[in-house]
């Protein structure tokens, strides 16, 4: 028991002599792994997303989701309008964020008039459109990917899906599902 007390006393003296325990060091850095969005497949409706009306589709057996039961649907009405879907996540310092998503296109168009622009805006970097999809995207689900790169500070990243539809040129519908936000 005396040896334990002596060892503990010596350790306490070392802390005092060294200036005490360091309080300016944060806890262990957040790991740069894992999917960080709570609702990537729209299974919780619009939770975690800013969406327009009637965009999240649940349980359509004629046009099933990529996985699960839900997906986001854009355009497809043959009326002139736009639909916007977006979400923002925090990217910890030192981490890269990869956003992957699946798109399916159903169309009667033969020229580009309806489109889906997919963008990624990151703190400190001007926002830009990463993909501009049109009638020729294909009726099967296709996966796309975009990433942020790393930075020395925490940042926010906003993924956005903007569909524009023009009446009278045929009908194109864009379905989006499984939008994952993975840190590495």
C-alpha positions as CSV (number, residue, x, y, z in Angstrom):
1,X,0.0,0.0,0.0
2,X,2.9,2.4,0.9
3,X,4.4,1.7,-2.6
4,X,1.1,2.6,-4.3
5,X,0.8,5.9,-2.4
6,X,4.4,6.8,-3.1
7,X,3.9,6.1,-6.8
8,X,0.7,8.1,-6.9
9,X,2.3,11.0,-5.0
10,X,5.3,11.0,-7.5
11,X,2.9,11.1,-10.5
12,X,1.1,14.0,-8.9
13,X,4.3,15.9,-8.4
14,X,5.3,15.3,-12.0
15,X,2.0,16.8,-13.2
16,X,2.5,19.9,-11.0
17,X,6.2,20.3,-12.1
18,X,5.2,19.9,-15.8
19,X,2.5,22.6,-15.5
20,X,-0.4,20.3,-14.9
21,X,-2.5,18.3,-17.3
22,X,-3.0,19.7,-20.7
23,X,-6.5,21.2,-21.1
24,X,-5.9,22.8,-24.6
25,X,-5.8,19.4,-26.3
26,X,-9.1,18.3,-27.5
27,X,-10.3,14.7,-27.1
28,X,-9.3,12.3,-29.8
29,X,-9.9,13.6,-33.3
30,X,-13.2,12.3,-34.9
31,X,-12.5,9.3,-37.0
32,X,-12.7,9.9,-40.7
33,X,-14.9,6.9,-41.4
34,X,-18.5,6.1,-41.8
35,X,-21.7,7.3,-43.3
36,X,-22.8,10.6,-41.6
37,X,-26.3,11.4,-42.9
38,X,-29.2,10.1,-40.9
39,X,-31.6,9.6,-43.8
40,X,-29.6,8.8,-47.0
41,X,-32.4,6.6,-48.6
42,X,-35.4,8.8,-47.7
43,X,-36.9,6.0,-45.6
44,X,-37.7,8.7,-42.9
45,X,-39.4,10.9,-45.5
46,X,-37.9,14.3,-45.8
47,X,-36.1,14.2,-42.4
48,X,-32.6,15.8,-42.7
49,X,-33.5,17.2,-46.2
50,X,-34.9,20.5,-47.5
51,X,-37.4,19.3,-50.1
52,X,-40.2,20.7,-52.3
53,X,-43.7,19.4,-52.0
54,X,-44.5,15.9,-53.3
55,X,-40.9,14.9,-53.8
56,X,-40.4,11.9,-51.6
57,X,-42.1,8.8,-53.0
58,X,-42.8,5.9,-50.7
59,X,-43.7,2.4,-51.8
60,X,-44.3,2.8,-55.6
61,X,-44.3,-0.8,-56.9
62,X,-44.4,0.4,-60.6
63,X,-41.1,2.4,-60.0
64,X,-39.4,0.8,-57.0
65,X,-36.7,2.4,-55.0
66,X,-33.0,1.5,-55.5
67,X,-33.1,0.1,-52.0
68,X,-35.7,0.2,-49.3
69,X,-39.1,1.7,-50.1
70,X,-38.5,5.4,-50.6
71,X,-36.7,7.8,-53.1
72,X,-36.9,11.4,-54.2
73,X,-38.7,12.1,-57.5
74,X,-38.1,15.2,-59.6
75,X,-40.1,16.6,-62.6
76,X,-42.1,14.2,-64.7
77,X,-45.2,16.4,-64.9
78,X,-44.8,18.2,-68.2
79,X,-45.3,21.6,-66.6
80,X,-42.7,24.4,-66.4
81,X,-41.2,24.4,-62.9
82,X,-38.2,23.5,-60.8
83,X,-37.7,21.1,-57.9
84,X,-35.0,21.5,-55.3
85,X,-33.6,18.9,-52.8
86,X,-30.6,19.7,-50.6
87,X,-29.0,18.8,-47.3
88,X,-25.9,20.0,-45.4
89,X,-23.5,18.0,-43.3
90,X,-20.4,18.8,-41.3
91,X,-17.0,17.5,-42.4
92,X,-14.5,17.3,-39.6
93,X,-11.0,18.7,-40.1
94,X,-8.6,16.3,-41.9
95,X,-11.5,14.3,-43.4
96,X,-12.6,13.9,-47.0
97,X,-16.3,13.6,-47.8
98,X,-17.5,11.4,-50.6
99,X,-21.1,11.8,-51.7
100,X,-22.5,8.9,-53.7
101,X,-26.0,8.7,-55.1
102,X,-28.1,6.7,-57.5
103,X,-30.3,8.2,-60.3
104,X,-32.8,6.7,-62.7
105,X,-34.3,8.6,-65.6
106,X,-37.7,7.9,-67.2
107,X,-38.4,10.0,-70.3
108,X,-40.4,10.6,-73.5
109,X,-38.0,13.4,-74.6
110,X,-35.6,13.2,-77.6
111,X,-33.7,16.4,-76.9
112,X,-32.4,18.1,-73.8
113,X,-35.0,20.4,-72.2
114,X,-35.5,18.9,-68.8
115,X,-32.4,18.3,-66.6
116,X,-31.2,17.5,-63.1
117,X,-28.2,19.5,-61.9
118,X,-26.3,18.0,-59.0
119,X,-24.0,20.3,-57.0
120,X,-21.7,20.3,-54.0
121,X,-20.9,23.4,-52.1
122,X,-18.1,23.3,-49.5
123,X,-17.1,26.0,-47.0
124,X,-14.4,28.1,-48.6
125,X,-14.8,26.7,-52.1
126,X,-17.2,28.3,-54.6
127,X,-20.3,26.0,-55.2
128,X,-20.4,24.2,-58.5
129,X,-22.5,21.8,-60.5
130,X,-20.8,18.4,-60.6
131,X,-23.3,16.7,-62.8
132,X,-25.9,17.9,-65.3
133,X,-28.2,14.9,-66.2
134,X,-30.8,14.9,-68.9
135,X,-33.2,12.6,-70.8
136,X,-30.4,10.2,-71.8
137,X,-29.5,9.1,-68.3
138,X,-31.1,5.7,-68.6
139,X,-34.0,3.9,-67.1
140,X,-31.8,1.7,-64.8
141,X,-30.3,3.0,-61.6
142,X,-26.8,4.5,-62.1
143,X,-24.4,5.5,-59.4
144,X,-22.6,8.9,-59.4
145,X,-19.9,10.1,-57.0
146,X,-18.3,13.5,-55.9
147,X,-16.0,14.4,-53.1
148,X,-14.8,17.5,-51.1
149,X,-11.1,16.9,-50.5
150,X,-9.6,17.5,-47.1
151,X,-9.0,20.7,-45.1
152,X,-7.3,21.7,-41.8
153,X,-10.6,23.0,-40.3
154,X,-14.1,21.7,-39.9
155,X,-16.4,22.6,-42.9
156,X,-19.9,22.2,-44.1
157,X,-20.8,20.6,-47.3
158,X,-24.2,21.0,-49.0
159,X,-25.3,18.6,-51.7
160,X,-28.1,19.9,-53.9
161,X,-30.3,18.4,-56.6
162,X,-32.1,20.9,-58.8
163,X,-34.4,19.7,-61.5
164,X,-35.8,22.0,-64.2
165,X,-38.7,20.9,-66.4
166,X,-40.1,22.7,-69.4
167,X,-43.7,22.0,-70.6
168,X,-44.4,20.7,-74.1
169,X,-41.1,18.9,-74.9
170,X,-42.0,15.5,-73.6
171,X,-41.8,14.3,-70.0
172,X,-38.6,13.4,-68.1
173,X,-38.7,12.2,-64.5
174,X,-35.5,11.9,-62.4
175,X,-35.5,9.6,-59.3
176,X,-32.7,9.9,-56.7
177,X,-32.0,7.3,-54.0
178,X,-29.3,6.2,-51.5
179,X,-27.5,9.5,-51.2
180,X,-24.6,8.5,-48.9
181,X,-22.2,10.9,-47.2
182,X,-19.1,8.9,-46.3
183,X,-16.0,10.2,-44.4
184,X,-12.5,9.0,-45.2
